[in-house]
Amino acid sequence: MNDGLRRLNEHVVPLEEEHMQQLYKVGTAVNEMLIVNRATRPGRITMIIVKEELGF
């Protein structure tokens, strides 16, 4: 989890910051995050992993 959070803050946020500045002249930040530790009802959560670059 530490590696994922570090990647979010060191890689993803700077890219999104640049994107938002270019489009809207505003900044960005990680404001909300969902972390699922355990599913209380198995089979109700679906995760989709896309192994290609998406977006900007």
VOLUMKE-426354 format. One line per 10 residues: number of its first residue (from 1); for each residue x, y, z of N, C-alpha, C. Coordinates in steps of 0.02 Angstrom, whole numbers, plus 32768, in hexadecimal, padded with zeros to 4 digits. Layout:
NUM> X:Y:Z:X:Y:Z:X:Y:Z; ...
***
This chain:
1> 8029:7FC5:8000:8000:8000:8000:802C:803F:8000; 8063:803C:8025:8090:8076:8026:80AA:8088:7FE1; 80BC:8055:7FBA:80D5:8062:7F76:809E:8081:7F4A; 8062:8069:7F51:802A:8085:7F2A:801B:80CD:7F3C; 801B:80DC:7F7C:800F:8121:7F92:8048:814F:7F7C; 8086:8136:7F80:80BF:815E:7F69:80B9:816C:7F1E; 80A7:8139:7EF7:809F:8143:7EAE:8067:8176:7EA0; 8032:8171:7EC5:7FFB:81A0:7EBC:8013:81E8:7EC7; 8036:81F3:7EFE:804C:8237:7F0F:8088:824F:7EE6; 80B5:8223:7ED3:80F2:8238:7EB0:80EB:8236:7E64
11> 80BD:820E:7E4A:80B7:8207:7E01:8073:8221:7DE7; 803D:8207:7E03:7FFB:8216:7DE8:7FE6:825E:7DF7; 7FEE:8274:7E34:7FD9:82B8:7E46:7FFE:82ED:7E1D; 8040:82E9:7E15:8061:831B:7DEB:8048:831C:7DA2; 8039:82E2:7D86:801D:82E0:7D42:7FD8:8302:7D40; 7FAF:82F3:7D70:7F6C:8311:7D73:7F70:835C:7D81; 7FA0:8370:7DAA:7FAB:83B7:7DB9:7FBA:83DD:7D78; 7FE8:83C3:7D51:7FFA:83E2:7D11:7FBD:83E6:7CE2; 7F98:83B0:7CDF:7F5D:83AD:7CB5:7F29:83E1:7CCA; 7F1B:83E5:7D0A:7EE9:8414:7D24:7EFF:845C:7D1A
21> 7F40:8469:7D22:7F59:84AD:7D18:7F51:84C2:7CCF; 7F5F:8495:7CA1:7F58:84A5:7C59:7F10:84B2:7C46; 7EE3:8489:7C60:7E9C:8490:7C4C:7E77:84C7:7C72; 7E7F:84C8:7CB4:7E54:84F2:7CDD:7E78:8524:7D09; 7EBB:8522:7D0A:7EE3:8550:7D34:7ED4:8546:7D7E; 7EC7:8508:7D92:7EBC:84F7:7DD8:7EE8:84BB:7DE9; 7EF4:84B2:7E29:7F1C:847A:7E40:7EF2:843D:7E4E; 7F14:8409:7E66:7EF2:83CB:7E77:7F11:83AD:7EB5; 7EEF:837F:7ED4:7F07:835E:7F10:7EE1:831C:7F19; 7EFC:82EF:7F40:7ED9:82B2:7F52:7EA9:82C4:7F8B
31> 7E69:82C7:7F7C:7E38:82DC:7FAD:7E0F:82A2:7FCA; 7E03:8270:7FA2:7DDC:8237:7FB8:7DFC:81F7:7F9D; 7DFD:81C4:7FC7:7E1C:8185:7FB3:7DF5:814C:7FD5; 7DE9:8117:7FB0:7DC7:80DC:7FCB:7DF9:80A3:7FD0; 7E01:8087:800A:7E2C:804D:8015:7E00:8016:8032; 7DFC:7FDE:800F:7DD4:7FA6:8027:7E03:7F74:8048; 7DFC:7F6B:8089:7E27:7F3C:80AE:7E0D:7EF5:80AA; 7DCC:7EED:80AA:7DAE:7EAB:80A9:7D66:7EB2:8092; 7D52:7E86:8065:7D0D:7E86:804E:7CE2:7E5E:807F; 7CAF:7E7E:809A:7C84:7E5B:80C9:7C55:7E2B:80A6
41> 7C48:7E38:8065:7C1F:7E0C:803D:7C46:7DFB:7FFE; 7C69:7DC4:7FFC:7C93:7DB2:7FC3:7C6C:7DB3:7F81; 7C8F:7DC8:7F4C:7C71:7DC8:7F0A:7C4D:7E09:7EF8; 7C4E:7E3B:7F23:7C2A:7E79:7F16:7C56:7EB0:7EFC; 7C98:7EA6:7EFB:7CC7:7ED9:7EE3:7CEA:7EBE:7EA6; 7CED:7EE7:7E72:7D10:7ED5:7E35:7D48:7F07:7E29; 7D84:7EEF:7E1D:7DBC:7F1A:7E0E:7DD1:7F0E:7DC6; 7DD9:7F44:7DA1:7DEF:7F3F:7D5B:7E35:7F5D:7D56; 7E65:7F36:7D40:7EAA:7F4E:7D38:7EB7:7F54:7CEE; 7EC8:7F90:7CD8:7ED6:7F9D:7C92:7F21:7FA7:7C8A
51> 7F40:7F7E:7C62:7F88:7F80:7C5A:7F9C:7FA9:7C1D; 7F82:7FE5:7C19:7F96:8014:7BE4:7F8A:805B:7BFE; 7FAC:808B:7BE0:7FA4:80CF:7BF5:7F61:80EA:7BDD; 7F3C:8108:7C0A:7EFB:8126:7BFA:7EFC:8170:7C0C; 7ED1:8195:7BEF:7ECB:81DB:7C00:7EFD:8207:7BDC; 7F17:8238:7C00:7F44:8268:7BE1:7F8C:8255:7BE8
***
